[in-house]
């Protein structure tokens, strides 16, 4: 049913997702036999299989037998009207999307291929996931996975989760824990039957300043698009002080780039404009035409306005305010004043995409441990989720139907190289392109990384087995816990 759904303008207004379009063309789809289908393109599509294994894969199938009851082609208008009223949606297309959504567990009746299936309709304070009797994986003895029959997901305030975890209320907890909680959690091991391990986070930077190269204010846009400004801010930051004060010296001072765990790592990417040099930073700002006001001790924009940056923050992490407080002191040394504005995450994203924000604080690259066969799309304008160039990214994501193309030569070059990577013939060529992109991306300081390789507490019940003691932790490509196969976790002595 996926082909019809993705080509139905009411269900997919933009047509097939960008992952399935190569040079604007969708794939040829063939059913070879009862168990085999084939997707093929006229040109290479190395992203396809990787996308299917990603944390948020493109959906290439829908459970047709179940979803036909919510589709205008297969259901009567009278029944659709009843469903629309029952589920409080606008029309049958919204009904179909609501009942087929897998990102959030909103429909307990939706068939799934996942190891566990949600059995609780929202809203609820607790969701119960039961093992899926149709799950496809088995262990080496032929026993069907998962081993654990039920997973109970409790909903709680993020501020309370560390305390509740430290009293043994969770059998497995990672979300809403940070390194600042480690000492408390580790001490709880003496009182409760839990183990507290530390995994390495794979983000290119645990925290980063993100200049918005697409901001609407023309004066500010010219400034943030000037590489001298971005380099100056990066050079002014004392990463060593931040690492010691906030991360207990256990993170690694670095630009926003790949980690040493990646075969693509080079020290020059890590150190690009990331070693403090206040003199060089001031010289860059002078050359960029941002004069110092001797009376105030702060710089001004070329049009005379104060060079005061409002940094948007979602306030998701307790350490953000500590880092920004130190960064404020560091930038004062080069005559740059910053203020932090804490807002709702979704509102912050809308403001960035709308061009109303000059700078934000966020994390760096999701995938800090890539190989040459993984897509370098994070280094080029490819998505509106990239806060440094959301409008350019939207243009690429929408295949030219929205946003507008990049007008900065270096961003254009990154996009060109990403397309070259897609057409590359072998790993040697893909590796070469990756290094060219990493070199350009870090030299241009499109995002201002601070530290990476930060440590992530992972708390598990002592009798929960098969959970690694040491591992890499992140969204992409490890899918948080997903790559370590939670369907093989088991309880000693039974659940």
Secondary structure as a PSIPRED ss2 file (coil, helix, strand):
# PSIPRED VFORMAT (PSIPRED V4.0)

   1 X C   1.000  0.000  0.000
   2 X H   0.000  1.000  0.000
   3 X H   0.000  1.000  0.000
   4 X H   0.000  1.000  0.000
   5 X H   0.000  1.000  0.000
   6 X H   0.000  1.000  0.000
   7 X H   0.000  1.000  0.000
   8 X C   1.000  0.000  0.000
   9 X C   1.000  0.000  0.000
  10 X C   1.000  0.000  0.000
  11 X C   1.000  0.000  0.000
  12 X C   1.000  0.000  0.000
  13 X C   1.000  0.000  0.000
  14 X C   1.000  0.000  0.000
  15 X C   1.000  0.000  0.000
  16 X C   1.000  0.000  0.000
  17 X C   1.000  0.000  0.000
  18 X H   0.000  1.000  0.000
  19 X H   0.000  1.000  0.000
  20 X H   0.000  1.000  0.000
  21 X C   1.000  0.000  0.000
  22 X E   0.000  0.000  1.000
  23 X C   1.000  0.000  0.000
  24 X C   1.000  0.000  0.000
  25 X E   0.000  0.000  1.000
  26 X C   1.000  0.000  0.000
  27 X C   1.000  0.000  0.000
  28 X E   0.000  0.000  1.000
  29 X E   0.000  0.000  1.000
  30 X E   0.000  0.000  1.000
  31 X E   0.000  0.000  1.000
  32 X E   0.000  0.000  1.000
  33 X E   0.000  0.000  1.000
  34 X C   1.000  0.000  0.000
  35 X C   1.000  0.000  0.000
  36 X E   0.000  0.000  1.000
  37 X E   0.000  0.000  1.000
  38 X E   0.000  0.000  1.000
  39 X E   0.000  0.000  1.000
  40 X E   0.000  0.000  1.000
  41 X C   1.000  0.000  0.000
  42 X C   1.000  0.000  0.000
  43 X C   1.000  0.000  0.000
  44 X C   1.000  0.000  0.000
  45 X C   1.000  0.000  0.000
  46 X C   1.000  0.000  0.000
  47 X H   0.000  1.000  0.000
  48 X H   0.000  1.000  0.000
  49 X H   0.000  1.000  0.000
  50 X H   0.000  1.000  0.000
  51 X H   0.000  1.000  0.000
  52 X H   0.000  1.000  0.000
  53 X C   1.000  0.000  0.000
  54 X C   1.000  0.000  0.000
  55 X C   1.000  0.000  0.000
  56 X C   1.000  0.000  0.000
  57 X C   1.000  0.000  0.000
  58 X C   1.000  0.000  0.000
  59 X C   1.000  0.000  0.000
  60 X C   1.000  0.000  0.000
  61 X C   1.000  0.000  0.000
  62 X C   1.000  0.000  0.000
  63 X C   1.000  0.000  0.000
  64 X H   0.000  1.000  0.000
  65 X H   0.000  1.000  0.000
  66 X H   0.000  1.000  0.000
  67 X H   0.000  1.000  0.000
  68 X H   0.000  1.000  0.000
  69 X H   0.000  1.000  0.000
  70 X H   0.000  1.000  0.000
  71 X C   1.000  0.000  0.000
  72 X C   1.000  0.000  0.000
  73 X C   1.000  0.000  0.000
  74 X C   1.000  0.000  0.000
  75 X C   1.000  0.000  0.000
  76 X C   1.000  0.000  0.000
  77 X H   0.000  1.000  0.000
  78 X H   0.000  1.000  0.000
  79 X H   0.000  1.000  0.000
  80 X H   0.000  1.000  0.000
  81 X H   0.000  1.000  0.000
  82 X H   0.000  1.000  0.000
  83 X H   0.000  1.000  0.000
  84 X H   0.000  1.000  0.000
  85 X H   0.000  1.000  0.000
  86 X H   0.000  1.000  0.000
  87 X H   0.000  1.000  0.000
  88 X C   1.000  0.000  0.000
  89 X C   1.000  0.000  0.000
  90 X C   1.000  0.000  0.000
  91 X C   1.000  0.000  0.000
  92 X H   0.000  1.000  0.000
  93 X H   0.000  1.000  0.000
  94 X H   0.000  1.000  0.000
  95 X H   0.000  1.000  0.000
  96 X H   0.000  1.000  0.000
  97 X H   0.000  1.000  0.000
  98 X H   0.000  1.000  0.000
  99 X H   0.000  1.000  0.000
 100 X H   0.000  1.000  0.000
 101 X C   1.000  0.000  0.000
 102 X C   1.000  0.000  0.000
 103 X C   1.000  0.000  0.000
 104 X C   1.000  0.000  0.000
 105 X C   1.000  0.000  0.000
 106 X C   1.000  0.000  0.000
 107 X C   1.000  0.000  0.000
 108 X C   1.000  0.000  0.000
 109 X C   1.000  0.000  0.000
 110 X C   1.000  0.000  0.000
 111 X C   1.000  0.000  0.000
 112 X C   1.000  0.000  0.000
 113 X C   1.000  0.000  0.000
 114 X C   1.000  0.000  0.000
 115 X C   1.000  0.000  0.000
 116 X E   0.000  0.000  1.000
 117 X E   0.000  0.000  1.000
 118 X E   0.000  0.000  1.000
 119 X C   1.000  0.000  0.000
 120 X C   1.000  0.000  0.000
 121 X C   1.000  0.000  0.000
 122 X C   1.000  0.000  0.000
 123 X C   1.000  0.000  0.000
 124 X C   1.000  0.000  0.000
 125 X C   1.000  0.000  0.000
 126 X E   0.000  0.000  1.000
 127 X E   0.000  0.000  1.000
 128 X E   0.000  0.000  1.000
 129 X E   0.000  0.000  1.000
 130 X E   0.000  0.000  1.000
 131 X E   0.000  0.000  1.000
 132 X C   1.000  0.000  0.000
 133 X C   1.000  0.000  0.000
 134 X C   1.000  0.000  0.000
 135 X C   1.000  0.000  0.000
 136 X C   1.000  0.000  0.000
 137 X C   1.000  0.000  0.000
 138 X E   0.000  0.000  1.000
 139 X C   1.000  0.000  0.000
 140 X C   1.000  0.000  0.000
 141 X C   1.000  0.000  0.000
 142 X C   1.000  0.000  0.000
 143 X C   1.000  0.000  0.000
 144 X E   0.000  0.000  1.000
 145 X C   1.000  0.000  0.000
 146 X C   1.000  0.000  0.000
 147 X C   1.000  0.000  0.000
 148 X C   1.000  0.000  0.000
 149 X C   1.000  0.000  0.000
 150 X E   0.000  0.000  1.000
 151 X E   0.000  0.000  1.000
 152 X E   0.000  0.000  1.000
 153 X E   0.000  0.000  1.000
 154 X E   0.000  0.000  1.000
 155 X C   1.000  0.000  0.000
 156 X C   1.000  0.000  0.000
 157 X C   1.000  0.000  0.000
 158 X H   0.000  1.000  0.000
 159 X H   0.000  1.000  0.000
 160 X H   0.000  1.000  0.000
 161 X H   0.000  1.000  0.000
 162 X H   0.000  1.000  0.000
 163 X H   0.000  1.000  0.000
 164 X H   0.000  1.000  0.000
 165 X H   0.000  1.000  0.000
 166 X H   0.000  1.000  0.000
 167 X C   1.000  0.000  0.000
 168 X C   1.000  0.000  0.000
 169 X C   1.000  0.000  0.000
 170 X C   1.000  0.000  0.000
 171 X C   1.000  0.000  0.000
 172 X E   0.000  0.000  1.000
 173 X E   0.000  0.000  1.000
 174 X C   1.000  0.000  0.000
 175 X C   1.000  0.000  0.000
 176 X C   1.000  0.000  0.000
 177 X C   1.000  0.000  0.000
 178 X C   1.000  0.000  0.000
 179 X H   0.000  1.000  0.000
 180 X H   0.000  1.000  0.000
 181 X H   0.000  1.000  0.000
 182 X H   0.000  1.000  0.000
 183 X H   0.000  1.000  0.000
 184 X H   0.000  1.000  0.000
 185 X H   0.000  1.000  0.000
 186 X H   0.000  1.000  0.000
 187 X H   0.000  1.000  0.000
 188 X H   0.000  1.000  0.000
 189 X C   1.000  0.000  0.000
 190 X C   1.000  0.000  0.000
 191 X C   1.000  0.000  0.000
 192 X C   1.000  0.000  0.000
 193 X C   1.000  0.000  0.000
 194 X E   0.000  0.000  1.000
 195 X E   0.000  0.000  1.000
 196 X E   0.000  0.000  1.000
 197 X E   0.000  0.000  1.000
 198 X E   0.000  0.000  1.000
 199 X E   0.000  0.000  1.000
 200 X E   0.000  0.000  1.000
 201 X E   0.000  0.000  1.000
 202 X C   1.000  0.000  0.000
 203 X C   1.000  0.000  0.000
 204 X C   1.000  0.000  0.000
 205 X C   1.000  0.000  0.000
 206 X C   1.000  0.000  0.000
 207 X E   0.000  0.000  1.000
 208 X E   0.000  0.000  1.000
 209 X E   0.000  0.000  1.000
 210 X E   0.000  0.000  1.000
 211 X E   0.000  0.000  1.000
 212 X C   1.000  0.000  0.000
 213 X C   1.000  0.000  0.000
 214 X C   1.000  0.000  0.000
 215 X C   1.000  0.000  0.000
 216 X C   1.000  0.000  0.000
 217 X C   1.000  0.000  0.000
 218 X H   0.000  1.000  0.000
 219 X H   0.000  1.000  0.000
 220 X H   0.000  1.000  0.000
 221 X H   0.000  1.000  0.000
 222 X H   0.000  1.000  0.000
 223 X H   0.000  1.000  0.000
 224 X H   0.000  1.000  0.000
 225 X C   1.000  0.000  0.000
 226 X C   1.000  0.000  0.000
 227 X H   0.000  1.000  0.000
 228 X H   0.000  1.000  0.000
 229 X H   0.000  1.000  0.000
 230 X H   0.000  1.000  0.000
 231 X H   0.000  1.000  0.000
 232 X H   0.000  1.000  0.000
 233 X H   0.000  1.000  0.000
 234 X H   0.000  1.000  0.000
 235 X H   0.000  1.000  0.000
 236 X H   0.000  1.000  0.000
 237 X C   1.000  0.000  0.000
 238 X C   1.000  0.000  0.000
 239 X H   0.000  1.000  0.000
 240 X H   0.000  1.000  0.000
 241 X H   0.000  1.000  0.000
 242 X H   0.000  1.000  0.000
 243 X H   0.000  1.000  0.000
 244 X H   0.000  1.000  0.000
 245 X H   0.000  1.000  0.000
 246 X H   0.000  1.000  0.000
 247 X H   0.000  1.000  0.000
 248 X C   1.000  0.000  0.000
 249 X C   1.000  0.000  0.000
 250 X C   1.000  0.000  0.000
 251 X C   1.000  0.000  0.000
 252 X E   0.000  0.000  1.000
 253 X E   0.000  0.000  1.000
 254 X C   1.000  0.000  0.000
 255 X C   1.000  0.000  0.000
 256 X C   1.000  0.000  0.000
 257 X C   1.000  0.000  0.000
 258 X C   1.000  0.000  0.000
 259 X C   1.000  0.000  0.000
 260 X C   1.000  0.000  0.000
 261 X C   1.000  0.000  0.000
 262 X C   1.000  0.000  0.000
 263 X C   1.000  0.000  0.000
 264 X C   1.000  0.000  0.000
 265 X C   1.000  0.000  0.000
 266 X C   1.000  0.000  0.000
 267 X H   0.000  1.000  0.000
 268 X H   0.000  1.000  0.000
 269 X H   0.000  1.000  0.000
 270 X H   0.000  1.000  0.000
 271 X H   0.000  1.000  0.000
 272 X C   1.000  0.000  0.000
 273 X C   1.000  0.000  0.000
 274 X C   1.000  0.000  0.000
 275 X C   1.000  0.000  0.000
 276 X C   1.000  0.000  0.000
 277 X C   1.000  0.000  0.000
 278 X H   0.000  1.000  0.000
 279 X H   0.000  1.000  0.000
 280 X H   0.000  1.000  0.000
 281 X H   0.000  1.000  0.000
 282 X H   0.000  1.000  0.000
 283 X H   0.000  1.000  0.000
 284 X H   0.000  1.000  0.000
 285 X H   0.000  1.000  0.000
 286 X H   0.000  1.000  0.000
 287 X H   0.000  1.000  0.000
 288 X C   1.000  0.000  0.000
 289 X C   1.000  0.000  0.000
 290 X C   1.000  0.000  0.000
 291 X C   1.000  0.000  0.000
 292 X E   0.000  0.000  1.000
 293 X E   0.000  0.000  1.000
 294 X C   1.000  0.000  0.000
 295 X C   1.000  0.000  0.000
 296 X C   1.000  0.000  0.000
 297 X C   1.000  0.000  0.000
 298 X E   0.000  0.000  1.000
 299 X E   0.000  0.000  1.000
 300 X E   0.000  0.000  1.000
 301 X C   1.000  0.000  0.000
 302 X C   1.000  0.000  0.000
 303 X C   1.000  0.000  0.000
 304 X C   1.000  0.000  0.000
 305 X C   1.000  0.000  0.000
 306 X E   0.000  0.000  1.000
 307 X C   1.000  0.000  0.000
 308 X E   0.000  0.000  1.000
 309 X E   0.000  0.000  1.000
 310 X E   0.000  0.000  1.000
 311 X E   0.000  0.000  1.000
 312 X E   0.000  0.000  1.000
 313 X E   0.000  0.000  1.000
 314 X C   1.000  0.000  0.000
 315 X C   1.000  0.000  0.000
 316 X C   1.000  0.000  0.000
 317 X C   1.000  0.000  0.000
 318 X C   1.000  0.000  0.000
 319 X H   0.000  1.000  0.000
 320 X H   0.000  1.000  0.000
 321 X H   0.000  1.000  0.000
 322 X H   0.000  1.000  0.000
 323 X H   0.000  1.000  0.000
 324 X H   0.000  1.000  0.000
 325 X H   0.000  1.000  0.000
 326 X H   0.000  1.000  0.000
 327 X H   0.000  1.000  0.000
 328 X H   0.000  1.000  0.000
 329 X H   0.000  1.000  0.000
 330 X H   0.000  1.000  0.000
 331 X H   0.000  1.000  0.000
 332 X H   0.000  1.000  0.000
 333 X C   1.000  0.000  0.000
 334 X C   1.000  0.000  0.000
 335 X C   1.000  0.000  0.000
 336 X C   1.000  0.000  0.000
 337 X E   0.000  0.000  1.000
 338 X E   0.000  0.000  1.000
 339 X E   0.000  0.000  1.000
 340 X E   0.000  0.000  1.000
 341 X E   0.000  0.000  1.000
 342 X E   0.000  0.000  1.000
 343 X C   1.000  0.000  0.000
 344 X C   1.000  0.000  0.000
 345 X H   0.000  1.000  0.000
 346 X H   0.000  1.000  0.000
 347 X H   0.000  1.000  0.000
 348 X H   0.000  1.000  0.000
 349 X H   0.000  1.000  0.000
 350 X H   0.000  1.000  0.000
 351 X H   0.000  1.000  0.000
 352 X H   0.000  1.000  0.000
 353 X H   0.000  1.000  0.000
 354 X C   1.000  0.000  0.000
 355 X C   1.000  0.000  0.000
 356 X C   1.000  0.000  0.000
 357 X C   1.000  0.000  0.000
 358 X C   1.000  0.000  0.000
 359 X E   0.000  0.000  1.000
 360 X E   0.000  0.000  1.000
 361 X E   0.000  0.000  1.000
 362 X E   0.000  0.000  1.000
 363 X C   1.000  0.000  0.000
 364 X C   1.000  0.000  0.000
 365 X C   1.000  0.000  0.000
 366 X C   1.000  0.000  0.000
 367 X C   1.000  0.000  0.000
 368 X C   1.000  0.000  0.000
 369 X C   1.000  0.000  0.000
 370 X C   1.000  0.000  0.000
 371 X C   1.000  0.000  0.000
 372 X C   1.000  0.000  0.000
 373 X C   1.000  0.000  0.000
 374 X C   1.000  0.000  0.000
 375 X C   1.000  0.000  0.000
 376 X C   1.000  0.000  0.000
 377 X H   0.000  1.000  0.000
 378 X H   0.000  1.000  0.000
 379 X H   0.000  1.000  0.000
 380 X C   1.000  0.000  0.000
 381 X C   1.000  0.000  0.000
 382 X C   1.000  0.000  0.000
 383 X C   1.000  0.000  0.000
 384 X C   1.000  0.000  0.000
 385 X C   1.000  0.000  0.000
 386 X C   1.000  0.000  0.000
 387 X C   1.000  0.000  0.000
 388 X C   1.000  0.000  0.000
 389 X C   1.000  0.000  0.000
 390 X H   0.000  1.000  0.000
 391 X H   0.000  1.000  0.000
 392 X H   0.000  1.000  0.000
 393 X H   0.000  1.000  0.000
 394 X H   0.000  1.000  0.000
 395 X H   0.000  1.000  0.000
 396 X H   0.000  1.000  0.000
 397 X H   0.000  1.000  0.000
 398 X C   1.000  0.000  0.000
 399 X C   1.000  0.000  0.000
 400 X C   1.000  0.000  0.000
 401 X C   1.000  0.000  0.000
 402 X C   1.000  0.000  0.000
 403 X C   1.000  0.000  0.000
 404 X C   1.000  0.000  0.000
 405 X C   1.000  0.000  0.000
 406 X C   1.000  0.000  0.000
 407 X C   1.000  0.000  0.000
 408 X C   1.000  0.000  0.000
 409 X H   0.000  1.000  0.000
 410 X H   0.000  1.000  0.000
 411 X H   0.000  1.000  0.000
 412 X H   0.000  1.000  0.000
 413 X H   0.000  1.000  0.000
 414 X H   0.000  1.000  0.000
 415 X H   0.000  1.000  0.000
 416 X H   0.000  1.000  0.000
 417 X H   0.000  1.000  0.000
 418 X H   0.000  1.000  0.000
 419 X H   0.000  1.000  0.000
 420 X H   0.000  1.000  0.000
 421 X H   0.000  1.000  0.000
 422 X H   0.000  1.000  0.000
 423 X H   0.000  1.000  0.000
 424 X C   1.000  0.000  0.000
 425 X C   1.000  0.000  0.000
 426 X C   1.000  0.000  0.000
 427 X H   0.000  1.000  0.000
 428 X H   0.000  1.000  0.000
 429 X H   0.000  1.000  0.000
 430 X H   0.000  1.000  0.000
 431 X H   0.000  1.000  0.000
 432 X H   0.000  1.000  0.000
 433 X H   0.000  1.000  0.000
 434 X H   0.000  1.000  0.000
 435 X H   0.000  1.000  0.000
 436 X H   0.000  1.000  0.000
 437 X H   0.000  1.000  0.000
 438 X H   0.000  1.000  0.000
 439 X H   0.000  1.000  0.000
 440 X H   0.000  1.000  0.000
 441 X H   0.000  1.000  0.000
 442 X H   0.000  1.000  0.000
 443 X H   0.000  1.000  0.000
 444 X H   0.000  1.000  0.000
 445 X C   1.000  0.000  0.000
 446 X C   1.000  0.000  0.000
 447 X C   1.000  0.000  0.000
 448 X E   0.000  0.000  1.000
 449 X E   0.000  0.000  1.000
 450 X E   0.000  0.000  1.000
 451 X E   0.000  0.000  1.000
 452 X E   0.000  0.000  1.000
 453 X C   1.000  0.000  0.000
 454 X C   1.000  0.000  0.000
 455 X E   0.000  0.000  1.000
 456 X E   0.000  0.000  1.000
 457 X E   0.000  0.000  1.000
 458 X E   0.000  0.000  1.000
 459 X E   0.000  0.000  1.000
 460 X E   0.000  0.000  1.000
 461 X E   0.000  0.000  1.000
 462 X C   1.000  0.000  0.000
 463 X C   1.000  0.000  0.000
 464 X E   0.000  0.000  1.000
 465 X E   0.000  0.000  1.000
 466 X C   1.000  0.000  0.000
 467 X C   1.000  0.000  0.000
 468 X C   1.000  0.000  0.000
 469 X C   1.000  0.000  0.000
 470 X C   1.000  0.000  0.000
 471 X C   1.000  0.000  0.000
 472 X E   0.000  0.000  1.000
 473 X E   0.000  0.000  1.000
 474 X C   1.000  0.000  0.000
 475 X C   1.000  0.000  0.000
 476 X C   1.000  0.000  0.000
 477 X C   1.000  0.000  0.000
 478 X C   1.000  0.000  0.000
 479 X C   1.000  0.000  0.000
 480 X C   1.000  0.000  0.000
 481 X C   1.000  0.000  0.000
 482 X H   0.000  1.000  0.000
 483 X H   0.000  1.000  0.000
 484 X H   0.000  1.000  0.000
 485 X C   1.000  0.000  0.000
 486 X H   0.000  1.000  0.000
 487 X H   0.000  1.000  0.000
 488 X H   0.000  1.000  0.000
 489 X C   1.000  0.000  0.000
 490 X E   0.000  0.000  1.000
 491 X E   0.000  0.000  1.000
 492 X C   1.000  0.000  0.000
 493 X C   1.000  0.000  0.000
 494 X C   1.000  0.000  0.000
 495 X C   1.000  0.000  0.000
